[in-house]
Amino acid sequence: MFSRLATFRSKEAAAQKGKKLDHERFSSQNLSTEDDNSVNGLYCSLKSMPSFISTPEASFDEPTMQCSNASCTSSPLSHRNSTLESIKSLSSDTSQENLTSSSLQWEEIIISPLVLPPYEEAEEQFLEDYESYFLHLAVDNVRKDQYPMLDMREFIYLDYATCPLYSRFQVEQHMKFLLDETEPFGLNYIVDQKFPLSSTYTNLLCHHILNILNTTLDDFSVVFTPGLVSCYRLFTEMYELQKRSLILVGLDHHGPVQHIIESAAQCNVKVGGIPLKERDLSIHGNEMHKLLRKQGWSGQGSGLLIYSTQSLSTGMCHSMSWITSAQQNGWKVLLDVSSSLPMINIDLSTYQPEFVIGSLHHMLGYPSGLCFLLVRRSSHSISGKKGSRELRFIEYPENGKAVHVVTEGENLPAHTFAAMNSGFEHLESIGMVAIQRRVESLIAWLIKTLKSLRHKLFEKPLIQLYGSLDVKYRGSILAFNIIDSTGNIFPARPVQQLALRSNIVLGCCSLIDAKKAKLLHLKSYWRMENGHLDLSLCNLEVVRLSLGPVSTFSDAYRLVMFISRFRDEKYMSSIAASYAEEIENEC
């Protein structure tokens, strides 16, 4: 078969004068062989694995779904039993064999056939199936050059939603700025109009932010804050909450939104939850339209809609069309893009919410938690009160200052803004389109592959995915749990810890934020598809994988190979026994 990958590598080798892609590292390098107590204790080289021929067991057949819509997964409530008793039951088979997690080696639990073909074969097929990834293979060279420790240490980083990785370029440019462009004693570090240098980098950063969102300063004013909590707190202070109005908030939103919820309660403003479908936690369209059209909240049906373009817990992408629907019914919209950029395209020239909040920490990872608040100039202006630095919204356009920096008692040094500009330069050198197309391809392959995994003995599903299985509703995040052959959830924390021992970094989170759920549950305006809020979802901890700008197919492949260990009942039982013992010791 004609090898597209081989052709690409041959062209790259000529263009780069001997440099070539490193997709073959699994077959040409042995991984670390440290003992079981090391970080690599449960990982062995893929080179040592036998190359089994694929059989029907390893095929990507669709699993039997609970719901009629083939694009959605089964209900997140359907496998939530993960009590200590069920773990003890799962681990009871190990009592005679005295197995422990550290005593089981990878080779001991391999029972042919493998769930995936050998790496080179799988990669070749992936590139055949996902043209958009193949067209941007050059990003792998950026990874080698700018993130060398990932490949040198055989490290798989899949927790960009918590904290992105930063590149060598970002650090080098930051150090260059500190050494070459700053004055002694840090006098020009503090962001202030007295220092032209800080204004230059602040304006440059505005340009980068607005460019990635496809808008300009003609459309939006920009406010910078020290962090996401500060940004939500500032918005609460600037936005005048109207009594008897309504605020709609998503339970899958960032935690800092609780500042708005608590402030609303003090101002006699009703707070409700955005209605979600129980089976996939997407926005329930019919119920949402009813709430937006309701005319009794403040006499004119106005309110504030707060939602994220991508759920930080499930990775579900909520449609931007809700901006238009809300505005047509007299609502203001606060859009949170913190968990979306740069992996998801956000176009503010098409949809224009009144307010946009974003976290540069979640985009760039270095050097601080700087955040921004965009304010649409055609609907609001920003004005400072006389004699103070406090800002407020004015609900009519005026020619005011376009860029503001709020420190909240903290100094925002000029070198922070300079470093953020370097981060954007790095992303733009990779290419936003390249990043987004690669992430789309990897998420599609992961959904297809993870939902195909089965227990070896009983052929029952191994993975519970949360959110729609339709890739057009997915972003850069996947939430899942491993389930045993009886349908009980295997706890997320041991999976995360075991992955780390295999040099794979994953996140963990609650499917729904418990604190916000409690706040909203005290109100009678929360609805789910079945008419009530199921608080058990708040206690459901899931494994969260999140992709970034330089995530590769090899990352996804190794993750699936790690998860496939749990197909073996003996392996899962040994891990369960160890985990149950830890819980008992803690109690």
N, C-alpha and C positions, 0 to 999 in steps of 0.2 A: 504494500500500500504506500502511496506517495506520502512522504512525511513533511507536513507543513512546518513542523517545529524544526526539523533538520535544515530545511531551506532557510528559515529565518536565522538560525544560528550561524549558518554559513555566511549570510550577508552581514550579520553583525560582526563576525570575526574579521571580515575584510574592512569594514567601516571603522572598527575600533582598534585596528592594528594589533590583532592578537587577543583582544578581550573577547570573551564569549560568555553566554548565559550559563548559569549554574543550576539548571533544572535537574541535571543528572547526579546531584550530590548524594542522593540517597543510595545510588548504586555504586558510587565511586569512593565514598568515605564511610568509615566506621564511626558510629556515634560513641559518645563517652561511655566507658565501661567501669564506672566507679561502683563501689559497693552499694548495698541496699539502703544504707543510711544517708547516702548522698542525694543531691537534688535529682540525679539521674537514676535513682535506685530501681525504678520500675520500667526503665526504658531500655530497649535493646536495638541494635542496628537492624534496619530493614533489610540490609544486605544478607543477614543471616537467616531471613525468613524464606521458606520454600516458596517458589512461584507456582501456586496452584492454578489450575485451569478453572475458569468461571463455570458455574453450573446454575441451574434454575434457582437454587437457593440464594445465589448472590445477585440475582437480577433485580432491576428497579421496578418491580410490580407495585401498583397502587395498593395501599392497605385498605381494609374494609373500614369505611367511615360511619360514624354514628348519624351524621346529618345528611340530608338529601343533596345539599349543595356540595359538589365535589371540590370546590375551591376553598372550603373552610375545614378547619380541624375539628376534632371532637371537643366537647365542652371542657373548659379548664377545671370544672368541678368533678369530672368523671373519674379522676384517679388521684384524689387528694389525700387518701388514707396513708399516712406515713408515720404512724405512732411507733413508740418504742416497742410495743408488743409485736407489731408486724415485723420490725427489724429483728427482734429476738427469734421470731418464728422462722424468718428467712435464714438466720444464722444457725439454727438448731442442727442442720445437717452436718455441721463441721465439728460437733462435739466428739465424734469418734476419731476424726482424722487429725484434730488439733492443728488446723490450718491457721495461718496468720497472713496478713496482707504482704508482709515483707518476705515471707517464705515462698510465695508464688512467683515464679519467673514467667515472663511473657511466653517463652517457648513452651512451657508446661501446659498452657491453656489453649494453645492453637490446635484446633481440630478442623481439618480441611472440610470444605473449601473456605478460602478467605472471603470476606464480604466484598472486597475490592480486588480488581486485577492488579498486577505489579505496577509500581509507580509510573514507569515510563509509558506503559500501555494506557493507564488511566489518564495521564496527562495528555497524551496524543488524542484520545477520544474527547477529552474536555475541550481541547482547542478546536476540534472539528465541530463540536456542538455549540460552542459559544464564540462566534466570530468577533464580537466586540472586545472580548478579552485578548484574542489573538492579535488584533490590530494595535494593541497597546502593550505588547510584551516588553517594550523598551523600558517600562517602569521598573522591571526587575533589575536593570542596571543601576537605576537610581538607588534602589534598596541596597545593592552591594556596595555602592560608593558612599552613601550617606548614612546607612545604618549597618555598618560592617559587623557589629557584635551579634546581630541576630543570627547570621549564618555561621559565624565563627563559633558560637556557643550552641548552635543547633536550637535556637530559642524560637518558640512560637508565641507571638503576642496577640491575644484576641480579647483585649479589654480596653479598647479605645474609648468606649463610652465613659469609663471612669477617668482615664487620663491618657491622652495621645502620646506617642513617642515624638521626640524632637530630633532633628537631623544634625549632622556634623556642621553643615552650612550655617544653621541658626546659631550655634554656639560660637563658631569662628567669627561670624559677623558681629555678634554681640561683644565679644572680646575686642575686636578691632575698633568698634565704636568707643568702648571704655578707654582704650589706650590712645586713640588718635584724635577724638573729637570732643572730649570733655575737658572742662577746666578743673584746676586743683580744688580740693576741699568740697567738691560736689555742689558748688554754688548754683550751677545751672541744672541740677537734677530735678528740682521741684517744678512741677508743671505750673507755669504762671505766665501771664502775658509779658512780664518783664524780661523773659528769656526767649529770644527769637528761635533758638535751637529747638526748644520743646514745642513751640507752635508749629514749626516745620514738620516734625515727626508726627504730631497729632493730626495735622491736616493730611499727611500722607496715609496715615492709618485709616482715616475717614474714607479716603478715596478707595483703598483696598476693600474695605467692608462693603461700601455701596456698590462697588464694581462686581463683587461676587454675588450680590443680591440683585444685580441688573437695575440699579436705580442711581440717583444723583442727589446732591445737596439741594437742588431745586425742588425736589419732592419731599425730602426728609431732613429734619434737624437731627443731630447726633449728641447724645449725652454719654460720657464715659464714667464708669463707677469702678471701685476696687474689686468687686466680686458679684456673683449672682444674687446672694442674699441682699447685698447693698442695693442692687438694681431693683429688686422687687420692693424693698422697703422704700426706696426713693419714689417709685411709681405710686405706691400707696399714699405717700405724703403729697404728691403733686396732683393726683387725680381726685376730683371732688366726687365722693360717693353720694348719690342722691337717695334720700329716704324712700322706702317702698319700691326701690328699683331692684333688679335682679342681677346677680352674677352667676354665670355658669362656668364651672371648673371641671377639668378632667381629673379623675383619680390616678391616672397614669402620668400625671404632670410632675415637674420638678418639685422637690420638697419646699423650696423657699416661697412658693405660691401661698403657703399657709399664712404669711403675713397679710395678704389681701383678705383672706377668709376671716382671720381674727379681727382685722380692722372693720370689716363689713358688719360683723356681729355687734360691735360697739356702736355702729352708726345706724342700727335698725335696718340694715340692708339684707334682703333675703339672698341666701347662697344655695345654689343647687348643683348637682352633679350632671355632667354631660351624659345622656343616656347611652349605654353600651349594650351591644348584643352579647348575651351570655356565652354563646358558643365560640366566638372568636375575638371578643372584646373590641370590636370595631364600633364606630358611632352608629347608633340606631337611627336611621334616616327619618322614618315616620314620626317617632317620638321627638326627635330634635326639631323638626319643622313645626310641630305643635307648640313646643316651648317658645320658639322664635316668633311665632305668630300671635302668641297670647298677649292680650291687650290690657290686662288688669293689674300689672305689677306697679306701674307708676302713673297710670292714666294715659300713657302714650305708647306703651309697649317697649320702651327703651331699656337697655341694660348693657352689661359688659360681658362679652364672651372671651374666655381665656383658654387657649388650647395650644398644644404642641403639634408641629408638623410631623414629628415622629415620636411615638411613645418610648420613653427611656427604659421601660421595663420589657415590653413585648416586641418593640421594633415595628409596630403597626404604623403605617403612614396615613394620617388623616387628611382628607381632601382639602385643598386650598379653596375650593368652591364654597365652603362654609363661610368664608369671609364675605362673599357677595350676598349669600342668603341672609346673613345676619344684618348686614348694612341695609339691605332693602326693607328690613322690618324695624329699622330705627336703632339698631344696636351698634355699639362701639366694639372693636375687636383688638385684643392684645394677643399677638402671635409670638410664640416662643420657638426659636430656631436653634436653640443651644445644642440639641442632640442630633441635628441634621447636617450641619455644614462640616466639611465640604463634600460629604459623600452623597448628598441629595441635592438636586437642583431646586433652588427657591427663586422665583421670578417675581419681583415686586413691581415690575412694569405692567404685569397682567392683573395681579391681585394687590390691592393697596389697603392693608389694615391701617387703623389709626395709630397703632403702636406695635413695635417689634422689639423683642428682647433676645439677646444673644450672648453666649459666653465664648470669649476668645481662648480661655483655658481649654474648653472642650474641643476647640478647633486646632490649636497649635501646641498646647501642652507646656509651653515655655515662654517666658519665665514666671508668669504670675497668673492670678485669676481675673484679669481685667475683663470687664463686661461692657456691653453697650445697650442703650435704649434709643431706638429710632422713633421719631414723632413726625407724623405726616403733616406737612406744612399747610396743606389746603384745608385742614380741619382744626389744627391746634397750633398755637405758638407757645414758646417757652419764655417766661419772664422771670427776672430776679426781683425779689422784694427789696425795697430801698433799705439800706443800712444793714443788709445781711446777704449771705450767699445762698439763701434758700431759693429754690426754683418752684414755679407753679405753671400749670397749663392755663392758657387763655383760649377759649373755644371760638376764636375767630382769627383769621390770618392777619399777620402783621409782619413787617420786615424787621425781625429781631435777629439776634445772634444765632448762627447756624450750628456752632460746635460749643459744647459745654463739658467741663471736667469737674466732677464732684468727688471730693476726697474723703468725706466723712471722717475727718480727723486724721486720715492717713496721708502720707506723702506719695504721690504718684510720680516717680522720677522719669525724666526724659528718656533714660536708657531703656525703661520698660516699653515705651512706645516705639523706640528704635528697634528693639528686639522683636516686637510684634510685626513690624514691617518686614523684617528679615524672614519671619515665618511665612507671611503671605507671598513674598518673592519665591520662597522655596516651593510652596504649593502651586503657584502659577507656572513655575518651571516644569513641574511634573505635568500639569494640565488638568483643569477641573473635569473636563469631559472624560479624560483617560481614567481618572480616579473613580468617577461615577459609573462608567461602563464596566470596569473591572469588578467593582463591588456588586453591581447588579448580577453579573455572571456568577460570581462566587456564592452569593446568597441563593440564587436559583439552584445551583448544583448541590449546595448543602441541604436545602429543603428536600430536594428529590432524593438525595442519598440517605439522610437521617431518617426520613419517614419509611424507607425501605428496610431498615434494620429489624431483624427478628431474633428472638431467643432461639438458641440452637435446638433445644429439645422439644419445645412446644410450639414453635413457629408463631408466637404471639409478638405484637409490636414491642420494641425495646424503648422507643422514644415517644414522649408526649411533647409535641410542639404547641406553642401558644400563639394565637393569632391566625390570620388567614394563610392558607397555603398558596394562594394566588400571588405570584411574585410582583404583580403590579401594585399591590398594597403593602409591599415590604420595603424596608430601608436597609440599613447597614447592621441591624441588631436582630438576633434570634434568641428567644427564651425557650428553654426546654427542661424537661426532667427525664431521668432514666427511670423506667418502671420495671418492676420484677415480673415474673411469669404469672403471678396471681393478680396483677393489676395495681399493686400498691406502689406509691412513689418512693424511690430510693432518695434519701436526703441529699440536698444539693451541696452542702459543705464538704463532705468527704470526697465527692466527685471533683470539686474545685481543688482540694488539697492534693488529691492523687494526681490530678493533671499537672500541678506544679512540680511534683516529683518527676514528671516526665518532660519537664521544661516547656509546659504549655500553660500560659496564663489566661484564665477565664474569670469572669465576674460572677457575683451572686447578688440577687436582689429579691425583694418581695414583689409579687405580681401586682399588688395594689398597695399604695402608701397607707400604712395603718393610721397614722396621725390625721391625715386629711380625711380618711374614711370615717374616723370617729367624729371629727368636726362636722362633716356633712350628714352623718347618720342622725345627728341630733335634730336635723331639719327634716321636714316632711316632703321636700321637693326632689329628693334623690330617687331616680328610677333606674332599674335595669330591665331587661327584656321580660323577665318573669315578675316584675312589679315590686321587687324588694331588693335591698342590698344584702348580699351574702358576705358577711364579715369574715368567713373562713378563708376567703381569697386573700385577706390581709396577712394571714399567717402562712400562706403558701410561698415558700422560698424556692426560687428557680435558678438554674444555671443560665448565665447570660453571656453569649459570645457576641462580640462587636468588632467589625472590620474597620480598617483604616486605609490611608492612602497607599501604603506599600504592602498590604496583605496580598498573599500569593496563593496559587493553587496548592503548592506544597504545604502551606499552613492548614488549609482545609482538609487535605488528604491525611495528614498526620493526626489531625483532630478526630477524624472518623475512625482511623485505625486504633486510636486510644479508646474511644467509646465502644468499639466493637469487642473489647475485652469483657464487657459486662454481659455479652451474649452467653457467656459460659456460667452456668449456675454455681459451679464450684468456686469460681473466682468471686462472684458477687456475694456468695454466702460468707466467704472468708473476710471480705471487706465489711460486711454487715456485722459479723461477730466482733471485729475490732472496734467498730463504731459504737455498738451497743455497750461494750465494756467501757469505752471512754465516757459515754453518757452516765452510766452507773457510777463511775468514779467521781464525776462532777457533782452528781446528786448526793 
